[in-house]
Amino acid sequence: MAKSQAEDPIVFDYIIVGAGSAGCVLANRLTASGRHRVLLLEAGGPDNNVWIHIPLGYGRLFKDTRFNWMYYTEPEPELNNRRIFQPRGKVLGGSSSINGLVYLRGQKEDFDLWRQLGNTGWSYDDVLPYFRKSEDQQRGESQFHGVGGPLAVSDPATPHELVEAFIQAAGETGLPRNEDFNGETQEGAGYFQTTSRHGRRCSAATAFLRPAMKRANLTVLTEAMAQKVLFEGKRATGVTFRHEGRIKTATAGREVILSGGAINSPQLLQLSGWGPAALLQEHGIPVVHDAPSVGANLQDHLQVRMVFKASRKVTVNDAYHHPLRRLGMGLDYLLRRRGPLTMSAGLGTAIFKTNERYATPDCEVHFIPFSTDKMGDKLHAYSAFTASVCQLRPESRGSLRIKSADPAIPPAIRVNYLASETDRQANVDALRRLRAIIHAPAMRNYLKEETEPGPGVTSDADLLAYCRERGSTIYHPTCTCMMGPGPEAVVSPTLKVHGAENLRVVDGSVMPRLISANTNAAIIMIGEKAADMILADAYAT
C-alpha cells in the first residue's frame, strides 16, 4: 500500500525504517506540524486482515508468514540446544498488530536504572509524561495515567471466574490484589490492562499511523524492504529499499531513523557497514564504521508454562469445542464486543519476588483460561487453563549477527537463555511459587490435576530440567542497539548513533536494560520521547 506513488529519486526530510510501535509514533508526531516530509518504509503489508483487529486473533497470526517474520534462534545451549521461535510483526503496526495486547509499562526502578547508567533524561520522572501523553486511559486521568492520547488502554471486557479465583488464591499466599500495575507499585495479583477498546485491538498503526496517513506530508510504502543505509563518510544520507520488484533510493535531508526493532535494526546497521568489522568483512561488506556493540547485549524474557486440567467446564477450551457455546462466543463478540474473543495473551497476572532479598518483583505470571501444547496450536479438547512464569530481569546476554550480505537472509539470533545461575534459580523458584498459588484454597474447586510439568516434578533439578525442555520466549527481544554514554553503547541518550551524523535508532533495541514488563508500552514511550528530541533539533536549526 502506498499513500502516493513516487519514482526515484525521492527526497524527504526524515526516513523512518519500520512501521512498528515506535515507527508509527514517529510518523504521527513528525508530520503533525505539516512542516516536515516523512517517508515510512514497512517491509510487510497493510493491516487489513480481520484477525489483526480481533484481540484473540493473535493466535491466528502467530505462524502466518504474511504478517510475521517467523524468526528462530540458533540452538540454545541451556535449552537442550532447541531453536526457539521468535515471532516479529511484519505488517503496519509491527509486533503491536500481532502481540498479546498486554499494557504493562515496567517498574519505576527500571527507568531510574537507565538514568544511573548515564542516560540523562530517561529516569521514571522523565518518561512518565510520555506514557501519559500516549494514553487514553479508560479509567480516567490520574497522577499515573493520561486521557485523550491516541493509544486506547482498557480493562478486560469480560472478567472470568477462573481469574477471580486465581487472584483470590494469590491473596491466600500473601500476594495482595493490585488494581493498577502501572501505578504506585507493580507487586500483586489482578487483571492486565490491554491496548484495546470496544473489543478491538488498538495497535500502533490504529492509534498513531491511521490518523497521520491523511496528511499530505507523509508517504507510507508497504512491502518496501530496506536494503541498507547510505553514507557519505559517516553521515547518513538515505536508504535503498526493494519495492515493486525494483531497488529504489530515498534521500533524507535531515535524518534516517531506524525503527525495525531489536532484530531488524542491528541487522540493517550491519548490512550497511556499521557493526563489528570482522563480521562485516567475513560477508564482503565494506566497513563504514567498526562498531562491535551493534547487535550485542541481546536480552529477552523466558517463559515457562504450567498447564492444569480444570474440574469445571468454565474454560475457553470448553466453549470452543461445544458447538452451541462456540456459536454463542462468536455472537457475544459480534453483538456486544465481549467474551473470549476479546482476551489478551494474559488475562490475569501475579507479579512477585522469587527471593525476599530483592527490592522489587522479579517474576510475572500470565494466566489464561485456556490451554494448548504451545502458543498458536489448537486448544486442548479437555477443560484446562495455563499459567506461565516470566523472569523479569534476566542476567543472560546474547547477540544478533548477520549470516549473509543478503537482507532477505535472517540473522543469527542467540539469546543464551538460562546462561546465568541467577536466571536458573529464579525460574525454578517462580514455578514453585506459582504452583503454591494454584493449590491455594480458592483454586481447589477448579483444579483437577497438573499436566505440565506434572506433580512428580518437585526437585530443583527436575524443575530446571523442565525449564530447559519447555521454556520459550515471551517475545520481548531488546537491547541490541543499547543507549548509553560509553563505548559499549550504540546510541547516545538522544538515540543518535555514536560516530554517525543524521542517524538514530528508535525502538526497543535502544533499551540499556530489559524492563520488568511486557515491552510494547515502553517502546511506544520511546517513540514519543524520541519525536520530541528530533523535533527539538529540527527547530533549533
Steps between C-alpha positions, in 0.01 A plus 500: 500500500637842416346830587658648191702351219850644462778434250871503580656706635266596783598762753366546851599673821476178703504135401364255756585134442237279664132565572495327837408646837764775503494563125126569499539745788778682314301515177216668687698746711753605234227585248257672737623853430489454123855639475690177440478247218522146636540164329402190698625169360344171609624163374162340570156574364191689614317410821164424338464137610197465730691287753745783565219704651333228707699472826510119520595496132867503598472121513408497130793726409765327706635295210364695203792594275299785349526693827786338686875480436495149654852522641671224697799520728812299447510185717481616863762314709310521830166402341614158378630659179149576385439779248247738655230659287528881493190648336527866394239711326539558125201725438390856568510527876782246522480274802226719651273355229565137595594513870301398808374857569630518859558859616767495768759777527766364733620601843607848609837350590553375142511851360691643795764236423512617139581847635761363741673335204560846357185552296405852598131567444385139537413473871147405599408863566629585153309230311169500692371807309552311173310194624219735600516691171439192287224358716123519487434327829154351542510570874565871454785736573720470809855555621606193302259503206393723214187539290455627147813338359492278192553166679191340651574326832213300647394254767394152385160505333403177676635399842532124548421288803824301464702822509304619802580173675867536406516854641336384821739206522797733460366701791483184708874454441577856609482687169245784517262599224638777280254710300766693306831342400600828335441704813674529835627144513522200270485227763175309544237303311227623272390556141723634225389809316517475121552712190142458383170679502146377437630151425751607234878506507656845519832441327754775440373513142142551614592752768774706337543419132144501365432862602839610362444335162248771417783754491655601170851511650506128590573226246457140611640218289420141592678190368804729485794318656802712589828373354749735663558847637700723268794700636721784385791446734328451836192704407182306420346638181225257415384142456477250218198270508329237288151599390283374215783279376755781473776641718417863576680776683359758738697797628464652846572870533498484880515148644472130436322331792512124549192358672521137395521357851763304687556259212463708184666826611840347587471276195455804274788684665729203442382463139583867454860461617441623856587219742775258605768538232603135490138389454442747219822403322405133529193576288672735258337816633716816486556629852366851551554493876633226728232480770534174697198581719248492214302181558657428840320497836185321374254442784165323508251360749473123533155348550441168674139377482303282739177335384219381727188300425188666637231326700230737372413566137562873520804528273521636147588145392150391605325784318704448184433126476125523573313600179231710670738667742740568216220668305411698810860607538495643149163671547612648831788662319303614195209645697661623821878494440536277804606146578811289431575664165590819690767327711864598502788252526484535876167576663622490858840535661695463821820703531725402788851458635661158471740604777416736783842663481395665172382860526233456232310211336697287255228266368183555300230237447275488192175320587259404222184283524594273210783265405697375201811293447674822402398850397325505164391134520141378527330508838506177697182292475471486879430769762827667594674829572854629473724704728855589407789661686723766351822609672496877461867595525715226346876526531563295184618688193503403132573642158361578154735451204434488127564170321509651150526828311154419363233690700252217438712249696399499869778587744646271765306560821662372819321590823692267735197435720586363848872568457508648852458305823281785626268449203484125551414530870247778443302287254500202733386714793235667286348166401479402866330826593252468214422142597428616855248755370325244279468262798368766739141453630332740256615292202419157639147492360641556149812284507483140383868425438827649384600365159815706438752453645302257718482444877805274500730781389599651835878518548712791385671275249172372355343846481810637328493209255139592422603862438764378257254269324199732474623856557446744215494870429223729610589721203693795647837521317675829580829682563696418181565871428517603863523865599763640728799733515773236482669289232276200571198704386375542142295817543519804727223599744355705213497174297755628249734227377844553652746609231233574240322811382129521415435144621291384795353176626155524660351169617539235771857429397618820674402382847817475711330241720190294437208641698306299758192472280359432156675739267244659266396785730860601564588489129210736425635726776844490336341611173322788674815625673712457189255705294536790742881479484500484119267796467699700755809452283305597187365820652844594634648512149 
